[in-house]
Amino acid sequence: MTDNIYVTICIPFYNAESTLLDAVRSIFAQTHKSWELILIDDGSTDRSLELAQSIDDPRVTVYSDGDNLKLAGRLNQVVSLAKYDFIARMDADDLMSPVRIEKQLNMLEANPGIDLVSTGLCSLSNNNEPLGVRCVSLNHKITSTGLLSGNTGIVHASLLGRRTWFERNKYKENLHKSQDTNLWVRSYSKDDLRVGFIDKPLYYYREDNNVTQKQLLLAYSIGRHTIIADAKRNFGFKLKVKAFSNNLAKTLIVRFLPKTAIKIARRRRNSIRLTELEKIRIENEIKFIIDFEIPIATVKRDNKIG
């Protein structure tokens, strides 16, 4: 049983006033109740910080320093702020199944040889409509080829892991995209990427606005940086040349045929359709989360400066 194992859950946020409280509701709705929630403001200019400060629960801490460090910097910061030995994360515009943390903790406890647990995801429209799922099997293996092509099966925002792993493996803070895929390559290079997979869509990901020409070009640019600078041990020369060539080919397609590239990328992300039963289950869970009451103070609390 993992009921008495405490978890630090972190949500870095930037201008997320329309979605932040729903993300928080999905944490309060968890079947696993032993947690602290760290909300880190990344220099928001909307009402996000005010909404975060309005949550009235001793398990919730809000940090704000007025800076805009971007995601990688905030995720590194969480490790020093966390009280507990297990750290989970999610994005401020997403939701998660009420059983997510419970299922991940059970897997970590049953498998001391792994450091991280990823779940499958369900892609949502901006109106919370389930569109499709992406999951890998329980026995999915991470390979050097998959790492350099971005096909690891890891859903970054769904991760729950051991604090010691995050202490050993820091994000590159100068990367403003694909910080996760870069980190996987660097940790794999030193034989320190042991991940377990849950083959169910326990993370609900709003991605309507994430597939743009600009975002794809930035991701491919950082992918080339990762191949050249960080794919070292466990990555052969021929593999890196092939991966770099494939990256350039995709970059050219996105640059000169953006509409086609974006259409293909979106179709691939939602290529596995939901069964009717799965869709109903997820819709019911989303309704349960959205309707879940969280304690809101009439007077906002002071935030901590991190």
TAKASUL-V566461 format. One record per residue. N is the residue number from 1. RES is the residue in three letters. SS is DSSP state (a for helix, b for strand, c for the rest). PSI is psi as a letter, one per 40 degrees, with the letter a starting at -180 (none if undefined). NEAR is the number of other ideal C-beta (glycine too) atoms within 8 Angstrom. Layout:
n=N res=RES ss=SS psi=PSI near=NEAR
n=N res=RES ss=SS psi=PSI near=NEAR
This chain:
n=1 res=MET ss=c psi=i near=3
n=2 res=THR ss=c psi=e near=9
n=3 res=ASP ss=c psi=d near=7
n=4 res=ASN ss=c psi=e near=6
n=5 res=ILE ss=c psi=h near=9
n=6 res=TYR ss=c psi=i near=11
n=7 res=VAL ss=b psi=h near=15
n=8 res=THR ss=b psi=h near=16
n=9 res=ILE ss=b psi=h near=14
n=10 res=CYS ss=b psi=h near=15
n=11 res=ILE ss=b psi=h near=16
n=12 res=PRO ss=b psi=i near=11
n=13 res=PHE ss=b psi=i near=14
n=14 res=TYR ss=c psi=h near=11
n=15 res=ASN ss=c psi=f near=8
n=16 res=ALA ss=c psi=f near=13
n=17 res=GLU ss=c psi=d near=10
n=18 res=SER ss=c psi=e near=4
n=19 res=THR ss=c psi=e near=11
n=20 res=LEU ss=a psi=d near=15
n=21 res=LEU ss=a psi=d near=9
n=22 res=ASP ss=a psi=d near=10
n=23 res=ALA ss=a psi=d near=16
n=24 res=VAL ss=a psi=d near=14
n=25 res=ARG ss=a psi=d near=12
n=26 res=SER ss=a psi=e near=15
n=27 res=ILE ss=a psi=d near=13
n=28 res=PHE ss=a psi=d near=9
n=29 res=ALA ss=c psi=e near=9
n=30 res=GLN ss=c psi=i near=13
n=31 res=THR ss=c psi=d near=7
n=32 res=HIS ss=c psi=h near=11
n=33 res=LYS ss=c psi=e near=6
n=34 res=SER ss=c psi=g near=8
n=35 res=TRP ss=b psi=i near=13
n=36 res=GLU ss=b psi=i near=13
n=37 res=LEU ss=b psi=h near=13
n=38 res=ILE ss=b psi=h near=13
n=39 res=LEU ss=b psi=h near=15
n=40 res=ILE ss=b psi=h near=16
n=41 res=ASP ss=b psi=h near=14
n=42 res=ASP ss=c psi=f near=13
n=43 res=GLY ss=c psi=f near=9
n=44 res=SER ss=c psi=i near=12
n=45 res=THR ss=c psi=e near=4
n=46 res=ASP ss=c psi=a near=7
n=47 res=ARG ss=c psi=e near=6
n=48 res=SER ss=a psi=d near=15
n=49 res=LEU ss=a psi=d near=11
n=50 res=GLU ss=a psi=d near=8
n=51 res=LEU ss=a psi=d near=11
n=52 res=ALA ss=a psi=d near=13
n=53 res=GLN ss=a psi=e near=11
n=54 res=SER ss=c psi=e near=10
n=55 res=ILE ss=b psi=h near=16
n=56 res=ASP ss=c psi=g near=7
n=57 res=ASP ss=c psi=h near=9
n=58 res=PRO ss=c psi=e near=3
n=59 res=ARG ss=c psi=e near=6
n=60 res=VAL ss=b psi=h near=10
n=61 res=THR ss=b psi=h near=9
n=62 res=VAL ss=b psi=h near=14
n=63 res=TYR ss=b psi=h near=14
n=64 res=SER ss=b psi=h near=11
n=65 res=ASP ss=c psi=e near=6
n=66 res=GLY ss=c psi=e near=4
n=67 res=ASP ss=c psi=i near=6
n=68 res=ASN ss=c psi=g near=6
n=69 res=LEU ss=c psi=e near=10
n=70 res=LYS ss=a psi=i near=9
n=71 res=LEU ss=a psi=d near=10
n=72 res=ALA ss=a psi=d near=14
n=73 res=GLY ss=a psi=d near=10
n=74 res=ARG ss=a psi=d near=12
n=75 res=LEU ss=a psi=d near=13
n=76 res=ASN ss=a psi=d near=11
n=77 res=GLN ss=a psi=d near=12
n=78 res=VAL ss=a psi=d near=16
n=79 res=VAL ss=a psi=d near=11
n=80 res=SER ss=a psi=d near=6
n=81 res=LEU ss=a psi=d near=12
n=82 res=ALA ss=c psi=h near=12
n=83 res=LYS ss=c psi=d near=5
n=84 res=TYR ss=c psi=i near=10
n=85 res=ASP ss=c psi=e near=6
n=86 res=PHE ss=b psi=h near=14
n=87 res=ILE ss=b psi=h near=16
n=88 res=ALA ss=b psi=i near=13
n=89 res=ARG ss=b psi=i near=11
n=90 res=MET ss=c psi=i near=14
n=91 res=ASP ss=c psi=i near=9
n=92 res=ALA ss=c psi=e near=13
n=93 res=ASP ss=c psi=e near=7
n=94 res=ASP ss=c psi=i near=14
n=95 res=LEU ss=b psi=i near=10
n=96 res=MET ss=b psi=i near=12
n=97 res=SER ss=c psi=i near=11
n=98 res=PRO ss=c psi=e near=11
n=99 res=VAL ss=c psi=e near=9
n=100 res=ARG ss=a psi=d near=13
n=101 res=ILE ss=a psi=d near=14
n=102 res=GLU ss=a psi=d near=11
n=103 res=LYS ss=a psi=d near=12
n=104 res=GLN ss=a psi=d near=14
n=105 res=LEU ss=a psi=d near=14
n=106 res=ASN ss=a psi=d near=9
n=107 res=MET ss=a psi=d near=12
n=108 res=LEU ss=a psi=d near=14
n=109 res=GLU ss=a psi=d near=9
n=110 res=ALA ss=a psi=e near=5
n=111 res=ASN ss=c psi=g near=8
n=112 res=PRO ss=c psi=e near=4
n=113 res=GLY ss=c psi=e near=4
n=114 res=ILE ss=c psi=i near=11
n=115 res=ASP ss=c psi=d near=9
n=116 res=LEU ss=b psi=i near=14
n=117 res=VAL ss=b psi=h near=14
n=118 res=SER ss=b psi=i near=12
n=119 res=THR ss=b psi=i near=16
n=120 res=GLY ss=b psi=i near=16
n=121 res=LEU ss=b psi=i near=14
n=122 res=CYS ss=b psi=h near=14
n=123 res=SER ss=b psi=h near=12
n=124 res=LEU ss=b psi=i near=15
n=125 res=SER ss=c psi=i near=8
n=126 res=ASN ss=c psi=e near=7
n=127 res=ASN ss=c psi=e near=4
n=128 res=ASN ss=c psi=f near=10
n=129 res=GLU ss=c psi=h near=6
n=130 res=PRO ss=b psi=h near=13
n=131 res=LEU ss=b psi=d near=9
n=132 res=GLY ss=b psi=i near=12
n=133 res=VAL ss=b psi=i near=12
n=134 res=ARG ss=b psi=h near=10
n=135 res=CYS ss=c psi=i near=11
n=136 res=VAL ss=c psi=i near=7
n=137 res=SER ss=c psi=i near=7
n=138 res=LEU ss=c psi=d near=6
n=139 res=ASN ss=c psi=f near=4
n=140 res=HIS ss=c psi=h near=8
n=141 res=LYS ss=c psi=h near=4
n=142 res=ILE ss=c psi=h near=12
n=143 res=THR ss=c psi=i near=6
n=144 res=SER ss=a psi=d near=11
n=145 res=THR ss=a psi=d near=8
n=146 res=GLY ss=a psi=d near=11
n=147 res=LEU ss=a psi=d near=15
n=148 res=LEU ss=a psi=e near=15
n=149 res=SER ss=a psi=e near=8
n=150 res=GLY ss=c psi=e near=10
n=151 res=ASN ss=c psi=g near=5
n=152 res=THR ss=c psi=d near=9
n=153 res=GLY ss=c psi=e near=10
n=154 res=ILE ss=c psi=h near=11
n=155 res=VAL ss=c psi=h near=13
n=156 res=HIS ss=a psi=d near=6
n=157 res=ALA ss=a psi=e near=10
n=158 res=SER ss=a psi=e near=14
n=159 res=LEU ss=c psi=i near=12
n=160 res=LEU ss=b psi=h near=13
n=161 res=GLY ss=b psi=i near=13
n=162 res=ARG ss=b psi=h near=11
n=163 res=ARG ss=a psi=d near=13
n=164 res=THR ss=a psi=d near=8
n=165 res=TRP ss=a psi=d near=11
n=166 res=PHE ss=a psi=d near=12
n=167 res=GLU ss=a psi=d near=7
n=168 res=ARG ss=a psi=d near=7
n=169 res=ASN ss=c psi=h near=9
n=170 res=LYS ss=c psi=i near=6
n=171 res=TYR ss=c psi=i near=13
n=172 res=LYS ss=c psi=h near=9
n=173 res=GLU ss=c psi=e near=9
n=174 res=ASN ss=c psi=e near=5
n=175 res=LEU ss=c psi=h near=12
n=176 res=HIS ss=c psi=e near=8
n=177 res=LYS ss=c psi=i near=8
n=178 res=SER ss=c psi=f near=12
n=179 res=GLN ss=a psi=d near=13
n=180 res=ASP ss=a psi=d near=9
n=181 res=THR ss=a psi=d near=13
n=182 res=ASN ss=a psi=d near=15
n=183 res=LEU ss=a psi=d near=12
n=184 res=TRP ss=a psi=d near=13
n=185 res=VAL ss=a psi=d near=14
n=186 res=ARG ss=a psi=d near=10
n=187 res=SER ss=a psi=d near=11
n=188 res=TYR ss=a psi=d near=13
n=189 res=SER ss=a psi=d near=12
n=190 res=LYS ss=c psi=f near=7
n=191 res=ASP ss=c psi=f near=7
n=192 res=ASP ss=c psi=f near=10
n=193 res=LEU ss=c psi=g near=9
n=194 res=ARG ss=c psi=h near=8
n=195 res=VAL ss=b psi=h near=11
n=196 res=GLY ss=b psi=i near=11
n=197 res=PHE ss=b psi=h near=13
n=198 res=ILE ss=b psi=h near=13
n=199 res=ASP ss=b psi=f near=8
n=200 res=LYS ss=b psi=i near=9
n=201 res=PRO ss=b psi=g near=14
n=202 res=LEU ss=b psi=e near=14
n=203 res=TYR ss=b psi=h near=16
n=204 res=TYR ss=b psi=h near=16
n=205 res=TYR ss=b psi=h near=12
n=206 res=ARG ss=b psi=h near=12
n=207 res=GLU ss=c psi=e near=9
n=208 res=ASP ss=c psi=d near=6
n=209 res=ASN ss=c psi=e near=7
n=210 res=ASN ss=c psi=e near=6
n=211 res=VAL ss=c psi=g near=10
n=212 res=THR ss=c psi=i near=8
n=213 res=GLN ss=a psi=d near=10
n=214 res=LYS ss=a psi=d near=6
n=215 res=GLN ss=a psi=d near=10
n=216 res=LEU ss=a psi=d near=13
n=217 res=LEU ss=a psi=d near=11
n=218 res=LEU ss=a psi=d near=11
n=219 res=ALA ss=a psi=d near=11
n=220 res=TYR ss=a psi=d near=12
n=221 res=SER ss=a psi=d near=9
n=222 res=ILE ss=a psi=d near=13
n=223 res=GLY ss=a psi=d near=13
n=224 res=ARG ss=a psi=d near=11
n=225 res=HIS ss=a psi=d near=11
n=226 res=THR ss=a psi=d near=14
n=227 res=ILE ss=a psi=d near=13
n=228 res=ILE ss=a psi=d near=9
n=229 res=ALA ss=a psi=d near=6
n=230 res=ASP ss=c psi=e near=11
n=231 res=ALA ss=c psi=g near=14
n=232 res=LYS ss=c psi=b near=6
n=233 res=ARG ss=c psi=i near=6
n=234 res=ASN ss=c psi=e near=7
n=235 res=PHE ss=c psi=h near=12
n=236 res=GLY ss=c psi=i near=6
n=237 res=PHE ss=a psi=d near=5
n=238 res=LYS ss=a psi=d near=6
n=239 res=LEU ss=a psi=d near=11
n=240 res=LYS ss=a psi=d near=13
n=241 res=VAL ss=a psi=d near=8
n=242 res=LYS ss=a psi=d near=8
n=243 res=ALA ss=a psi=d near=13
n=244 res=PHE ss=a psi=d near=11
n=245 res=SER ss=a psi=d near=8
n=246 res=ASN ss=a psi=d near=9
n=247 res=ASN ss=a psi=d near=12
n=248 res=LEU ss=a psi=d near=9
n=249 res=ALA ss=a psi=d near=8
n=250 res=LYS ss=a psi=d near=10
n=251 res=THR ss=a psi=d near=11
n=252 res=LEU ss=a psi=d near=8
n=253 res=ILE ss=a psi=d near=10
n=254 res=VAL ss=a psi=d near=14
n=255 res=ARG ss=a psi=d near=8
n=256 res=PHE ss=a psi=e near=6
n=257 res=LEU ss=c psi=f near=7
n=258 res=PRO ss=a psi=d near=9
n=259 res=LYS ss=a psi=d near=6
n=260 res=THR ss=a psi=d near=8
n=261 res=ALA ss=a psi=d near=13
n=262 res=ILE ss=a psi=d near=13
n=263 res=LYS ss=a psi=d near=8
n=264 res=ILE ss=a psi=d near=8
n=265 res=ALA ss=a psi=d near=10
n=266 res=ARG ss=a psi=d near=9
n=267 res=ARG ss=a psi=d near=8
n=268 res=ARG ss=a psi=d near=7
n=269 res=ARG ss=a psi=d near=11
n=270 res=ASN ss=c psi=f near=10
n=271 res=SER ss=c psi=d near=7
n=272 res=ILE ss=b psi=h near=8
n=273 res=ARG ss=c psi=i near=7
n=274 res=LEU ss=c psi=i near=12
n=275 res=THR ss=c psi=i near=6
n=276 res=GLU ss=a psi=d near=6
n=277 res=LEU ss=a psi=d near=6
n=278 res=GLU ss=a psi=d near=11
n=279 res=LYS ss=a psi=d near=10
n=280 res=ILE ss=a psi=d near=8
n=281 res=ARG ss=a psi=d near=8
n=282 res=ILE ss=a psi=d near=14
n=283 res=GLU ss=a psi=d near=9
n=284 res=ASN ss=a psi=d near=8
n=285 res=GLU ss=a psi=d near=10
n=286 res=ILE ss=a psi=d near=13
n=287 res=LYS ss=a psi=d near=8
n=288 res=PHE ss=a psi=d near=10
n=289 res=ILE ss=a psi=d near=13
n=290 res=ILE ss=a psi=d near=9
n=291 res=ASP ss=c psi=e near=6
n=292 res=PHE ss=c psi=h near=10
n=293 res=GLU ss=c psi=h near=4
n=294 res=ILE ss=c psi=i near=10
n=295 res=PRO ss=c psi=h near=7
n=296 res=ILE ss=b psi=h near=7
n=297 res=ALA ss=c psi=i near=9
n=298 res=THR ss=c psi=d near=3
n=299 res=VAL ss=c psi=h near=4
n=300 res=LYS ss=c psi=i near=7
n=301 res=ARG ss=c psi=i near=10
n=302 res=ASP ss=c psi=i near=5
n=303 res=ASN ss=c psi=i near=11
n=304 res=LYS ss=b psi=i near=8
n=305 res=ILE ss=c psi=h near=6
n=306 res=GLY ss=c psi=none near=8
